[in-house]
Amino acid sequence: MDTVHRQVESIPDTMRAWVVTDPVATGGVLLERVHRRVPTPGPRQLLVRVEACGVCRTDLHLAEGDLPPHRTRCVPGHEAVGRVIAMGHQVAGHARGERVGVAWLAGTCGECGYCLRGAENLCQRSTYTGWDVDGGYAPYLTVDADYAYRLPESAPAVELAPLLCAGIIGYRALSRAEVPRAGRLGIYGFGASAHLTAQLAMAQGATVHVLTRSPDARRLALELGAASAGDAHDRPPELLDSAILFAPAGDLVPAALAALAPGGTLAIAGIHLSAIPHLDYAEHLFQERTLRSVTANTRRDGRELFDLVERTPIRVTVQSYPMAHADLALSDLAAGRVNGAAVLVP
């Protein structure tokens, strides 16, 4: 039996795709645009034509060598929105033409203790889009049908794309920060994920204080309803019940911990963080302050986020780039020239 159902549109044999080259050997933010064959979906996979793909800081960490490559010359991009145009013969519950999202989590073993207890984000055999399998910096990609999200037709693809990682990770970080009812939340760094998370927190009744080095980001934070917006190393105007560190800057960990009220929690949302300076127990951790990390996400996180967004509309601030200029988008992200989320459009 054919592993691929007949497609409803013509699929080319080849495509132009971006791949991560060896940043250690040549230095800098390195992407190369190459010719690749359009992938053929396996028995349980969907072939997706990309409508938009968000540019995540994790892509930048991979391109700059902060994260070791899992696969040579992998196509990055794990915030892809697109249309199903073909599928493997074992796929059920999906239809050609439907809109789906392809996110960071690409697969888990489904049988380890972590998976069985609902903590699939900690599965030691997990795989990731744009790191282990090719991602969305290309016109087409494949995804395991069980890891694709059904997306609404009502929102533009460029506004849905950042939700697939920035949104999901922000949602998980907000949960890990354990903000009390009507609590005071500090957000350190204010990029794609933070500007979405701040709105979710405010919708739940939190008072949000933003601390970031970018003047443009501070202005955006105030426009979105933040109670205050200061420089990254400023002291917030009041003690915080919770804080989330989105900036990949370890030197902000002591500052964020020192800003917490007794019993407060700091969640670190990034996959990469520079070195953390010395922590003083009495100043930073005593009085039951908690320091927590955030590791990937579960599919349940994603489903809960999209359910929440349908009930709580949020403003997704987007800076669009043609897919052909993905290298420029990453360079702008590295230089702090992106306000909100960068999104590639084929």
PyMOL commands that set and color helices and strands:
alter all, ss='L'
color gray80, all
select helices_A, chain A and resi 23-26+57-64+113-116+120-122+145-147+157-164+166-177+192-203+215-223+252-258+281-285+299-311+323-334
alter helices_A, ss='H'
color red, helices_A
select strands_A, chain A and resi 14-20+31-37+45-55+80-87+99-102+105-107+127-128+140-144+148-150+184-188+207-211+228-230+240-245+260-268+290-293+318-322+341-345
alter strands_A, ss='S'
color yellow, strands_A
deselect
rebuild
show_as cartoon
